Amino acid sequence: MKKIIALFLLFVGITAFSQEKPKDSAWSIQGQNTLMLNQAAFSNWIGGGANNVGWIVGANYNLTYEKDKDLWENIINLGYGQNNTKGIGTRKTQDVIDLSTNYGRKIAESNWYYSVGASLKTQFAAGYENGNDPAAAKISNFMAPGYVNFGVGFTYKPNENLTVSLRPANARWTFVLDKDLQQAGNYGLKNNGDSSLFQFGFLGTAQYKLKLMENISLINNVSVFSNYLDHPDRLVLSYGGILNMKINKYISSVVTVDVMYDHNQIQKTQVKQTLGIGIAYNIDNGIKRSKNKIQ
């Protein structure tokens, strides 16, 4: 409950921030707050089925500051959801904290920038092998794992819809701050009791926003990391997609897809998909980056 309240307060804060900015601001703010619901009920249904109800609350924001030769882009992706099925109980269906920031200084008359950036990726709550059952084996928790990246390199941003960052010098920390999970082999930990793993290598990230139809948009996020220090061939790959289908001003259907491969987690491709329909509050302060950009 505390985490949900904190998430709500963050929504309110960002919303207020976006509304207070004057039209001559160098800030471009776009985002969406969502509350998605799904439900199924059965009575004497021969085909079978179990009554269930679920919800997902989320926020996805781009906050970009651009003036003269400076470009500072911040991405916030938060989500948490549960589903309760009769006879099975409550299980998590969505749990993500994904924050990133990237500052760049324009290189001559081009769309390239010298840049430095950082990111954090983890989850809000504990995860178990059997849904949310505390009696089952715990497999994750807040900052267990938690991934922190910090690096320098170059950023390419030709327009509002595409951002590509290449960091040939990137430090990556994997934190496991839950003592129950500090076992050798978990998330790449070398020894029992270790709380972190350090890696250094190349990180490439990209975000591409695509308008498929008048009321349908797709946000794509991809990343690749190679550790120079140990098995650089074992790439850490991830893709995240958010498909937003707007029904009217306040009602939308949202589909999310996440695909990931990390040898230190599990030597298999991980896939997660969610679908919901519900309330969506969109934020756009109307400031376009071209207004402040040096051509």
DOVEX-332224 format. One line per field, with one value per residue: x, y, z of N, C-alpha, C, O in turn; residue in one letter; residue number from 0. Coordinates in pm, whole numbers, always signed. Each point is the difference from the previous one (the first is absolute). Example, Ala and Ser with C-alpha at 12.3 -4.5 7.8 and 13.67 -1.06 7.14 Angstrom:
2
n.x	(+1319; -139);
n.y	(-569; +107);
n.z	(+780; -138);
ca.x	(-89; +82);
ca.y	(+119; +119);
ca.z	(+0; +6);
c.x	(+90; -77);
c.y	(+120; +109);
c.z	(+0; +73);
o.x	(+104; +51);
o.y	(-2; +111);
o.z	(+66; +17);
vogu	(A; S);
torpa	(0; 1);
END
This chain:
295
n.x	(+82; +139; +24; -162; +16; +146; -81; -129; +106; +71; -147; -54; +145; -10; -152; +37; +128; -104; -107; +155; +34; +158; -147; +42; -163; +161; -158; +117; -209; +120; -224; +78; -195; +104; -204; +170; -168; +8; -133; -3; -170; +11; -122; +84; +190; -153; -30; -173; +90; +161; -145; -54; +163; -36; +206; -55; +160; -89; +219; -102; +213; -98; +194; -114; +211; -132; +223; -79; +170; -136; +117; -204; +114; -217; +113; -214; +112; -210; +80; -222; +77; -223; +72; -213; +140; -202; +20; -12; -176; +105; -65; +217; -80; +0; +190; -86; +218; -116; +198; -91; +224; -92; +213; -127; +197; -144; -58; +126; +80; -27; -7; +199; -10; +107; +77; -168; +77; -219; +77; -224; +111; -216; +19; -215; -86; -64; +194; -200; +118; -39; +67; -212; +23; -102; -200; -85; +62; +129; -137; -164; +135; -104; +5; -186; +132; +218; -139; +216; -120; +207; -105; +187; -79; -117; -31; -135; +32; -57; -65; -194; +26; +148; +3; +174; -24; +165; -40; +136; -101; +1; -52; +88; -170; +119; -195; +137; -170; -71; -21; -215; +39; +36; -93; +150; +86; -21; -133; +38; -176; +148; -80; +47; -214; +52; +118; +204; -103; +218; -115; +131; -134; -61; -14; -133; -9; -191; -7; -155; +2; -152; +11; -92; -75; -187; -101; +123; +24; +180; -24; +150; -9; +170; +31; +183; +0; +168; -21; +53; -129; -201; +151; +195; +90; +86; -73; +50; -138; -14; -185; +1; -166; +5; -135; +42; -145; +70; -69; +93; -147; -199; -96; +88; +79; +18; +132; +0; +176; -4; +162; +6; +183; -46; +185; +27; -113; -5; +60; -112; -97; +84; -167; -3; -179; -3; -172; +1; -168; +49; +33; -81; +176; -122; +213; -103; +216; -7; +102; +12; +46; -164; -154; +36; -123; +190; -79);
n.y	(-120; -96; -223; -129; -42; -161; -210; -74; -70; -212; -168; -51; -137; -219; -122; -51; -184; -199; -55; -93; -197; +150; +153; +149; -130; -10; +66; -190; +80; -189; +8; -169; +107; -165; -8; -146; -6; -139; -64; -130; -17; -119; -55; -144; +99; -35; +199; +44; -53; +151; -30; +162; +38; +146; -3; +179; -4; +168; -46; +149; -10; +176; -40; +134; -49; +168; -16; +133; +42; +137; -181; +76; -192; +63; -177; +49; -155; +79; -157; +38; -210; +31; -204; +72; -166; +16; +23; +205; +130; +74; +105; -41; +209; +109; -4; +206; -54; +160; -17; +176; -23; +174; -17; +159; -75; +169; -171; +166; -10; -48; -202; +85; -186; +190; -207; +90; -205; +44; -180; +21; -184; +62; -74; -2; -150; -56; -103; -67; -156; +33; +74; +14; -192; +115; -97; +148; -145; +64; +135; +79; +166; +92; +79; -91; +87; +49; +84; -37; +162; -69; +166; -84; +200; -165; +218; -179; +213; -180; -154; +94; -43; +153; -199; +118; -182; +150; -197; +136; +188; -226; +169; -204; +126; -175; +112; -57; +143; -128; +64; +66; +214; +43; -44; -130; +166; +34; -53; -223; -20; +155; +176; -191; +56; -128; +192; -85; +104; -51; +172; -118; +177; -169; +224; -173; +221; -111; +210; -164; +218; -147; +147; -134; +77; +26; -198; +5; -56; +64; -99; +99; -193; +125; -220; +132; -210; +152; -212; +217; +63; +24; -139; +72; -206; +14; -29; +211; -176; +193; -111; +214; -144; +201; -176; +186; -113; +168; -25; +41; +166; -102; -10; -137; -23; -122; +56; -165; +109; -193; +118; -206; +124; -157; +30; +222; +57; +49; -211; +176; -79; +201; -126; +210; -110; +209; -71; +198; -32; +189; +18; +149; +0; +89; -69; +199; -4; -193; -85; +152; -220; -62; -40; -203; -118; -87; +166);
n.z	(+0; +150; -34; +94; +222; +63; -17; +170; +185; -22; +37; +214; +106; -48; +111; +216; +34; -25; +189; +134; -101; +47; -79; +162; +79; +157; +146; -32; +6; +22; -18; +129; +42; +109; -94; +22; -152; +177; -172; +185; -147; +191; -180; +151; +68; -163; -99; +138; +199; -33; +170; -145; +150; -166; +89; -125; +157; -118; -27; -133; +75; -100; +105; -138; +62; -70; +29; -162; +140; +111; +66; +53; -26; +15; +79; -47; +117; +0; +139; +6; +18; +8; +64; -18; +60; -97; +222; -87; -51; +184; -187; +44; -19; +196; -117; +2; +11; -104; +106; -104; +14; -108; +72; -97; -84; -33; -138; +84; -210; +216; -98; -58; +127; +60; +32; +121; +45; +36; +113; -16; +70; +24; +211; -70; -143; +209; -48; -79; +112; +220; -203; +75; -113; +165; -44; -146; -160; +174; -115; +133; -72; +176; -210; -89; -154; +28; -152; +47; -98; -55; -110; -98; -69; -100; -51; -31; -62; -123; +153; -64; -217; -66; +107; -77; +130; -38; +103; -116; +69; +11; +140; +37; +76; +75; -2; +169; -35; -170; +214; +2; -54; +217; -201; +105; -122; +222; -171; -2; +137; +72; +117; +110; -30; -178; +8; -39; -171; +20; -90; -140; -42; -137; -19; -47; -39; +42; -81; +6; -59; +77; -168; +157; +200; -121; -22; -187; +217; -118; +201; -133; +115; -79; +40; +3; +85; -12; +74; +31; +174; -96; -90; -85; +13; +206; -208; +62; -10; -113; +67; -69; +42; -102; +44; -117; +131; -129; +213; +200; +18; +28; -200; +157; -207; +188; -173; +152; -86; +114; -103; +91; -40; +154; -122; +18; -186; -219; +41; +83; -185; +60; +82; -81; +85; -83; +129; -104; +145; -109; +222; -146; +140; -167; -30; -1; +62; -119; +180; -162; -21; -138; +160; +91; -145; +89; -124);
ca.x	(-82; +88; +60; -104; -19; +116; -18; -104; +54; +89; -88; -52; +111; +38; -112; +6; +119; -24; -100; +49; +103; -49; +14; +134; +90; +86; -41; -105; -48; -104; -14; -132; -33; -103; -57; -59; -77; -48; -88; -74; -89; -58; -106; -47; +56; +48; +140; +87; +58; +2; -24; +122; +0; +137; +23; +137; +16; +129; +35; +109; +26; +122; +22; +118; +43; +88; +21; +130; +68; -23; -111; -11; -120; -31; -107; -56; -95; -37; -122; -24; -133; -28; -118; -51; -78; -65; +64; +145; +48; +50; +133; +44; -1; +90; +79; +119; +52; +101; +30; +125; +29; +111; +32; +88; +46; -2; +126; -4; -133; -45; -97; +77; +34; +77; -102; +21; -133; -14; -132; -33; -111; -28; -142; -51; -34; +57; -60; +15; -17; -142; -74; +32; -9; +123; +49; +79; +137; +12; +94; +39; -52; +46; +146; +54; +115; -12; +106; +39; +98; +54; +101; +20; +6; -60; -144; -51; -142; -34; -135; -64; -44; +111; +120; +95; +118; +108; +96; +110; +53; -119; +5; -130; -5; -118; -15; -92; +1; -75; +94; -50; +34; +144; +61; +86; -72; -118; +23; +142; +81; +112; +9; -110; +12; +27; -119; +9; +89; +44; +38; +39; -3; -71; -146; -72; -144; -75; -145; -65; -145; -61; -144; -49; -124; -35; -15; +82; +143; +88; +130; +95; +126; +90; +133; +96; +118; +107; +95; +137; +82; -28; -90; -65; -93; -129; -68; -125; -89; -136; -94; -126; -94; -127; -96; -112; -113; -87; -141; -43; +92; +40; -2; +98; +46; +147; +69; +144; +78; +140; +81; +133; +93; +115; +61; +15; -129; -43; +51; -115; -62; -113; -105; -113; -97; -121; -104; -104; -79; -38; +15; +132; +8; +117; +60; +85; +0; -4; +130; +71; +144; +52; -10; +119; +117; +88; +0);
ca.y	(+120; +117; +19; +52; +140; +73; +8; +99; +133; +34; +40; +134; +95; +21; +68; +140; +59; +23; +103; +129; +55; +96; -43; +27; -88; -89; -136; -69; -104; -87; -117; -60; -76; -97; -98; -101; -101; -116; -79; -109; -68; -121; -64; -121; +5; -134; +6; +19; +131; +46; +142; +73; +145; +49; +143; +45; +144; +27; +134; +3; +142; +56; +139; +40; +140; +29; +143; +24; -126; -96; -94; -83; -81; -87; -94; -64; -107; -64; -78; -107; -57; -130; -71; -94; -106; -86; -130; +12; +110; +122; -7; +119; -6; +105; +58; +56; +135; +18; +142; +30; +140; +11; +140; +10; +130; -13; -2; +82; +14; -136; -56; -77; +68; -66; -22; -78; -44; -98; -62; -91; -89; -98; -23; +53; -96; -135; -95; -137; -99; -28; +124; +85; -84; +12; -133; -51; +52; +138; +9; +139; +99; +134; +4; -136; +81; +138; +24; +140; +26; +136; -4; +115; -38; +89; -13; +45; +35; +81; +55; -24; -138; -95; +29; -112; +29; -98; +26; -98; -9; -5; -83; -62; -68; -79; -3; -95; +52; -90; -101; -134; -31; +19; -132; -11; -39; +85; +125; +14; +17; -94; -70; +17; +122; +117; +82; +70; -48; +111; -29; +119; -35; +84; +3; +71; +8; +76; +12; +45; +17; -18; +20; -97; +56; +124; -20; -115; +33; -105; +43; -111; +21; -114; +22; -109; +24; -99; +17; -18; -68; -143; -50; +109; -56; -23; +129; +21; +59; +24; +78; +33; +68; +45; +31; +75; +14; +99; -13; +139; +86; -56; -146; -59; -137; +1; -130; +9; -120; +8; -117; +22; -112; +30; -128; -4; -24; -133; -19; -11; +128; +34; +74; +43; +77; +39; +68; +54; +113; +79; +145; +50; +146; +38; +129; +56; +144; +71; +55; -87; +19; +81; +142; +44; -68; +66; -81);
ca.z	(+0; +5; -132; -88; +37; -51; -145; -24; +29; -111; -110; +28; -9; -140; -64; +41; -62; -143; -19; +45; -88; -98; -139; -50; +73; -78; +34; -74; +91; -53; +85; +15; +120; -36; +94; -86; +71; -74; +85; -62; +94; -56; +78; -70; -135; -30; -43; +116; +21; +139; +16; +29; -20; +5; -23; -22; +1; -63; -46; -97; -25; -59; +38; -77; +4; -114; -23; -60; -32; +108; -10; +121; -16; +113; -29; +119; -30; +126; -10; +98; -17; +60; -45; +99; -62; +99; +18; -18; +83; -63; -62; -72; -146; -48; +109; -65; +20; -105; -5; -69; -29; -94; -34; -115; -50; -146; -74; -122; -62; -28; +94; +96; +125; +105; +101; +121; +43; +107; +3; +110; -30; +104; +19; +126; +106; -6; -92; +46; -105; -10; +13; +115; +119; +80; +39; -112; -6; -48; -112; -24; +93; -35; -14; +5; -38; -44; -98; -11; -106; -13; -105; -89; -140; -99; -20; -129; +11; -117; +11; +128; +12; +4; +79; +6; +82; -9; +107; +0; +137; +85; +121; +30; +129; +35; +146; +61; +137; +87; +50; -34; -138; -18; -14; -117; -120; -18; -73; -28; +121; +4; +128; +94; +80; -84; -23; -128; -105; -85; -137; -77; -141; -96; +10; -105; +24; -100; +14; -124; +13; -132; -8; -97; -52; +67; +144; +41; +2; +52; +51; +1; +71; -12; +57; -8; +84; -10; +110; -44; +101; +10; -104; -73; -98; +66; -3; +74; -99; +49; -80; +65; -89; +57; -105; +57; -92; +63; -35; +4; +74; +129; -2; -92; +18; -2; -6; +22; -29; +42; -35; +58; +18; +85; +38; +145; +64; -42; -135; -88; -33; +86; -69; +83; -77; +72; -77; +86; -48; +115; -1; -38; +4; -78; +31; -105; +25; -127; -39; -92; +13; -110; +35; +72; -54; -97; -122);
c.x	(+86; +59; -102; -25; +115; -11; -104; +52; +95; -80; -46; +109; +38; -110; +2; +117; -26; -97; +49; +98; -60; +32; +139; +105; +84; -33; -112; -43; -115; -9; -143; -8; -113; -45; -78; -68; -31; -76; -65; -83; -67; -108; -57; +50; +68; +147; +98; +57; -12; -24; +131; -19; +143; +8; +148; +0; +139; +19; +117; +20; +131; +7; +132; +24; +95; +7; +143; +64; -25; -124; +1; -133; -16; -120; -41; -102; -26; -128; -10; -143; -13; -126; -40; -93; -55; +66; +151; +57; +53; +142; +33; -10; +91; +73; +130; +27; +114; +21; +132; +12; +123; +20; +99; +34; +23; +139; -18; -143; -50; -109; +68; +39; +103; -96; +50; -137; +4; -141; -12; -119; -15; -151; -42; -3; +66; -75; +31; -23; -147; -79; +48; -5; +130; +57; +85; +139; +0; +105; +43; -60; +46; +153; +63; -69; -37; +118; +25; +108; +45; +110; +6; +12; -62; -149; -37; -149; -38; -137; -59; -29; +113; +115; +85; +120; +99; +104; +108; +66; -118; +21; -141; +9; -131; -5; -101; -1; -86; +92; -44; +43; +149; +73; +81; -79; -125; +39; +149; +89; +106; +1; -127; +23; +37; -130; +5; +99; +35; +40; +35; +2; -70; -150; -57; -149; -65; -147; -56; -150; -61; -150; -54; -126; -32; -4; +82; +147; +78; +132; +89; +127; +85; +133; +85; +121; +97; +104; +142; +79; -19; -103; -73; -100; -138; -74; -124; -92; -138; -78; -125; -88; -127; -90; -123; -107; -105; -143; -67; +96; +53; +6; +97; +17; +151; +52; +148; +64; +144; +69; +142; +80; +120; +53; +10; -131; -48; +41; -114; -52; -122; -100; -112; -92; -121; -95; -106; -74; -45; +24; +144; -3; +130; +45; +90; -4; +13; +131; +72; +148; +57; -2; +129; +130; +81; +10; +142);
c.y	(+126; +30; +59; +148; +85; +19; +107; +142; +46; +45; +144; +105; +31; +76; +149; +72; +36; +114; +139; +65; +98; -47; +26; -86; -83; -146; -48; -120; -76; -123; -49; -73; -95; -81; -99; -109; -116; -90; -109; -70; -117; -54; -115; -5; -133; -1; +20; +140; +40; +150; +71; +149; +49; +148; +25; +152; +32; +145; -10; +145; +21; +147; +44; +150; +22; +151; +21; -135; -110; -84; -90; -74; -96; -88; -70; -104; -77; -79; -104; -50; -137; -59; -100; -99; -93; -137; +2; +108; +115; -20; +134; -22; +106; +59; +53; +142; +15; +150; +22; +149; +7; +148; +2; +143; -14; +6; +76; +11; -139; -39; -89; +86; -83; -18; -82; -37; -105; -59; -92; -84; -102; -21; +50; -104; -135; -85; -141; -96; -31; +128; +85; -78; +7; -134; -63; +64; +142; +5; +143; +89; +138; +5; -138; -82; +146; +30; +151; +12; +145; -3; +127; -50; +105; -29; +59; +26; +92; +67; -39; -147; -101; +52; -126; +44; -115; +35; -108; -15; +7; -96; -50; -76; -78; -10; -107; +32; -80; -115; -142; -43; +12; -135; -5; -52; +82; +131; +28; +19; -109; -85; +20; +125; +123; +77; +74; -68; +118; -51; +131; -38; +102; -10; +82; -2; +82; +4; +56; +3; +0; +19; -90; +47; +124; -16; -119; +36; -113; +62; -123; +41; -125; +34; -125; +37; -115; +31; -28; -94; -151; -40; +113; -48; -25; +133; -2; +79; +24; +84; +25; +79; +37; +45; +65; +21; +88; -14; +137; +77; -67; -153; -51; -148; +0; -143; +24; -135; +25; -131; +26; -129; +48; -132; -14; -22; -142; -16; -34; +140; +21; +86; +33; +86; +31; +72; +50; +113; +80; +148; +37; +152; +41; +142; +42; +151; +83; +59; -101; +34; +92; +149; +52; -55; +90; -89; -16);
c.z	(+0; -137; -97; +29; -54; -151; -35; +22; -110; -122; +18; -17; -143; -74; +33; -65; -145; -23; +37; -96; -101; -141; -57; +70; -96; +29; -93; +83; -65; +89; +7; +134; -34; +121; -84; +84; -92; +95; -81; +107; -70; +94; -82; -144; -32; -39; +113; +6; +145; +4; +35; -27; +15; -29; -22; +2; -55; -38; -95; -43; -75; +38; -62; +12; -116; -22; -48; -35; +103; -27; +123; -7; +118; -35; +129; -45; +129; -20; +109; -18; +63; -64; +108; -68; +106; +4; -14; +89; -83; -54; -64; -150; -63; +120; -60; +47; -100; -20; -74; -25; -88; -37; -116; -37; -149; -62; -130; -53; -41; +99; +104; +120; +76; +117; +119; +53; +108; -6; +121; -42; +111; +7; +138; +112; -23; -101; +46; -117; -24; +23; +115; +130; +79; +44; -110; +1; -57; -112; -31; +107; -48; +6; +20; -112; -28; -90; -13; -107; +6; -104; -82; -143; -88; -11; -135; +14; -116; +8; +135; +25; +19; +86; +6; +81; -9; +105; +0; +136; +96; +117; +30; +132; +10; +151; +40; +149; +96; +41; -34; -139; -29; +2; -129; -120; -26; -67; -21; +121; +8; +126; +82; +84; -80; -25; -134; -94; -89; -136; -71; -147; -86; +23; -115; +30; -110; +39; -130; +21; -139; +10; -110; -70; +81; +152; +52; -10; +65; +43; +11; +75; -13; +65; -17; +84; -18; +107; -49; +91; +2; -105; -74; -105; +60; +13; +89; -93; +61; -100; +82; -94; +74; -115; +64; -106; +67; -51; -1; +90; +126; +4; -105; +30; -18; +0; +25; -30; +43; -33; +49; -1; +79; +54; +152; +73; -27; -146; -96; -30; +88; -78; +98; -85; +86; -96; +96; -67; +121; -21; -36; -2; -67; +36; -115; +17; -128; -47; -89; +2; -108; +32; +62; -58; -93; -123; -55);
o.x	(-31; +13; +35; -18; -23; +34; +19; -29; +5; +36; +7; -24; +20; +27; -17; -13; +38; +11; -53; +24; -100; +81; +36; +119; -42; +61; -99; +82; -102; +102; -92; +88; -96; +77; -111; +52; -16; +32; -25; +46; -32; +15; -63; -69; +99; +73; +121; -20; -81; +59; +78; -84; +75; -93; +85; -76; +98; -95; +95; -91; +97; -89; +107; -88; +100; -102; +94; -55; +55; -104; +97; -107; +96; -101; +84; -93; +89; -90; +100; -93; +100; -83; +84; -103; +73; +17; +66; +106; -28; +86; -88; +33; +36; -61; +93; -91; +101; -85; +96; -100; +93; -92; +98; -78; +77; +83; -67; -95; -7; -40; -68; +20; -8; -76; +98; -92; +103; -92; +100; -99; +95; -70; +84; +40; +55; -121; +107; -65; -41; -63; +119; -12; +102; +117; +75; +25; -60; +106; +95; -87; +68; +59; +112; -92; -116; +115; -92; +100; -78; +93; -84; +41; +29; -45; +48; -76; +11; -25; +67; -25; -26; +44; -48; +60; -38; +61; -21; +75; -48; +33; -97; +84; -107; +90; -105; +80; -1; +46; +84; -2; +43; +72; -39; -73; -40; +78; +41; +121; -26; +38; -72; +111; -10; -107; -95; +87; -89; +70; -47; +64; +0; -53; +40; -56; +63; -55; +50; -61; +46; -66; +22; -16; +75; +47; -26; +48; -54; +65; -35; +55; -46; +39; -52; +49; -38; +51; +32; +92; +88; -113; -122; -82; -97; +5; -73; +29; -48; +55; -51; +43; -54; +27; -68; +25; -75; -25; -71; +110; +116; +49; -2; -30; +52; -41; +60; -57; +59; -49; +54; -53; +70; -66; -8; +0; -16; -12; +8; +25; -89; +39; -43; +47; -47; +42; -43; +50; -42; -6; +95; -84; +109; -81; +85; -104; +9; +5; +23; +38; +101; +71; +35; +109; -57; +42; +19);
o.y	(+96; +116; +84; +79; +110; +106; +77; +90; +118; +97; +81; +106; +117; +87; +84; +115; +108; +72; +100; +120; -33; -90; -60; +27; -28; -90; +70; -86; +59; -53; +58; -79; +40; -28; +29; -40; +18; -7; +16; -20; +9; +4; +22; -49; -37; -94; -12; +81; -56; +75; -49; +40; -50; +60; -74; +63; -67; +79; -75; +63; -74; +78; -46; +82; -70; +66; -55; -74; -109; +51; -72; +61; -68; +48; -51; +32; -68; +42; -60; +79; -69; +72; -73; +39; -44; -65; -97; -17; +11; -57; +73; -107; -9; +26; -77; +81; -70; +68; -75; +71; -79; +66; -73; +92; -86; +82; -47; +9; -32; +79; -76; +121; -123; +91; -74; +82; -62; +61; -47; +52; -71; +27; +21; +30; -28; +14; -26; +35; -28; +17; +28; +60; -51; -8; -95; +94; +26; -62; +21; -41; +11; -36; -12; -75; +34; -28; +77; -72; +90; -79; +90; -113; +119; -113; +106; -91; +122; +99; -60; -39; -114; +113; -106; +103; -117; +107; -108; -95; +109; -117; +75; -89; +51; -57; -15; -54; +28; -76; -88; -119; -15; -32; +60; -99; +18; +78; +116; +17; -117; -117; +97; +23; +112; -60; +70; -76; +72; -101; +107; -97; +120; -109; +114; -105; +84; -96; +98; -101; +68; -62; +26; -16; +37; +88; -49; +41; -75; +71; -96; +107; -110; +117; -112; +113; -117; +111; -114; -68; -73; +50; +11; +77; -17; +66; -99; +115; -81; +85; -91; +99; -79; +100; -62; +61; -45; +6; +35; -50; +21; -57; +44; -47; +57; -83; +88; -105; +101; -108; +108; -110; +93; -66; -111; -36; -79; +95; -96; +93; -85; +94; -85; +86; -86; +61; -74; +60; -58; +50; -55; +61; -25; +88; -77; +63; +123; +64; -114; +117; +67; +79; +117; +33; +77; -115; -66);
o.z	(-71; -39; -83; -93; -51; -53; -94; -79; -34; -66; -92; -57; -35; -82; -89; -42; -47; -99; -48; +9; -64; -20; -101; -9; -112; -58; -21; +31; -36; +44; -57; +33; -66; +91; -44; +104; -121; +119; -120; +112; -119; +122; -104; -89; +64; +31; -19; -91; +74; -79; +82; -80; +84; -54; +50; -74; +34; -2; +24; -52; +18; -34; +40; -24; -14; -23; +58; -81; -12; -41; +24; +10; +39; -51; +73; -73; +52; -74; +40; -15; +22; -55; +52; -56; +89; -103; +36; +60; -120; +67; -46; -51; -117; +103; -24; +14; +9; -58; +19; -16; +15; -48; -1; +25; -44; +40; -92; +78; -118; +85; +70; -12; +3; +32; -10; +0; +27; -55; +55; -50; +33; -97; +88; +113; -106; -18; +55; -99; -112; +105; +11; +107; -46; +38; +25; +75; -104; +10; -75; +77; -103; +102; +50; +30; -24; +36; -28; +4; +28; +10; +13; -25; +11; +19; -40; +35; +11; -68; +84; +114; +39; -16; +38; -28; +14; -7; +55; +22; +33; -19; -5; +17; -31; +62; -63; +76; +120; -84; -15; -31; -114; +95; -101; +11; -115; +54; -7; -15; -31; -4; -19; +48; +52; -14; -35; +43; -45; -13; +38; -39; +29; +18; -23; +30; -64; +53; -54; +36; -91; +83; -118; -121; +90; +72; +109; -106; +82; -77; +68; -25; +32; +7; -9; -6; -2; +8; -34; -46; +47; +0; +11; -48; -74; +104; +6; -32; +78; -71; +66; -58; +77; -66; +81; -104; +87; -120; -94; +27; +37; +98; -116; +109; -95; +82; -62; +29; -36; +35; -23; +18; -40; +79; +53; +118; +93; -78; -77; +76; +8; -69; +77; -75; +74; -98; +88; -95; +100; -113; +55; -66; +51; +28; -45; -23; +4; -105; +42; +11; +22; -62; -18; +45; -79; +10; -102);
vogu	(M; K; K; I; I; A; L; F; L; L; F; V; G; I; T; A; F; S; Q; E; K; P; K; D; S; A; W; S; I; Q; G; Q; N; T; L; M; L; N; Q; A; A; F; S; N; W; I; G; G; G; A; N; N; V; G; W; I; V; G; A; N; Y; N; L; T; Y; E; K; D; K; D; L; W; E; N; I; I; N; L; G; Y; G; Q; N; N; T; K; G; I; G; T; R; K; T; Q; D; V; I; D; L; S; T; N; Y; G; R; K; I; A; E; S; N; W; Y; Y; S; V; G; A; S; L; K; T; Q; F; A; A; G; Y; E; N; G; N; D; P; A; A; A; K; I; S; N; F; M; A; P; G; Y; V; N; F; G; V; G; F; T; Y; K; P; N; E; N; L; T; V; S; L; R; P; A; N; A; R; W; T; F; V; L; D; K; D; L; Q; Q; A; G; N; Y; G; L; K; N; N; G; D; S; S; L; F; Q; F; G; F; L; G; T; A; Q; Y; K; L; K; L; M; E; N; I; S; L; I; N; N; V; S; V; F; S; N; Y; L; D; H; P; D; R; L; V; L; S; Y; G; G; I; L; N; M; K; I; N; K; Y; I; S; S; V; V; T; V; D; V; M; Y; D; H; N; Q; I; Q; K; T; Q; V; K; Q; T; L; G; I; G; I; A; Y; N; I; D; N; G; I; K; R; S; K; N; K; I; Q);
torpa	(0; 1; 2; 3; 4; 5; 6; 7; 8; 9; 10; 11; 12; 13; 14; 15; 16; 17; 18; 19; 20; 21; 22; 23; 24; 25; 26; 27; 28; 29; 30; 31; 32; 33; 34; 35; 36; 37; 38; 39; 40; 41; 42; 43; 44; 45; 46; 47; 48; 49; 50; 51; 52; 53; 54; 55; 56; 57; 58; 59; 60; 61; 62; 63; 64; 65; 66; 67; 68; 69; 70; 71; 72; 73; 74; 75; 76; 77; 78; 79; 80; 81; 82; 83; 84; 85; 86; 87; 88; 89; 90; 91; 92; 93; 94; 95; 96; 97; 98; 99; 100; 101; 102; 103; 104; 105; 106; 107; 108; 109; 110; 111; 112; 113; 114; 115; 116; 117; 118; 119; 120; 121; 122; 123; 124; 125; 126; 127; 128; 129; 130; 131; 132; 133; 134; 135; 136; 137; 138; 139; 140; 141; 142; 143; 144; 145; 146; 147; 148; 149; 150; 151; 152; 153; 154; 155; 156; 157; 158; 159; 160; 161; 162; 163; 164; 165; 166; 167; 168; 169; 170; 171; 172; 173; 174; 175; 176; 177; 178; 179; 180; 181; 182; 183; 184; 185; 186; 187; 188; 189; 190; 191; 192; 193; 194; 195; 196; 197; 198; 199; 200; 201; 202; 203; 204; 205; 206; 207; 208; 209; 210; 211; 212; 213; 214; 215; 216; 217; 218; 219; 220; 221; 222; 223; 224; 225; 226; 227; 228; 229; 230; 231; 232; 233; 234; 235; 236; 237; 238; 239; 240; 241; 242; 243; 244; 245; 246; 247; 248; 249; 250; 251; 252; 253; 254; 255; 256; 257; 258; 259; 260; 261; 262; 263; 264; 265; 266; 267; 268; 269; 270; 271; 272; 273; 274; 275; 276; 277; 278; 279; 280; 281; 282; 283; 284; 285; 286; 287; 288; 289; 290; 291; 292; 293; 294);
END
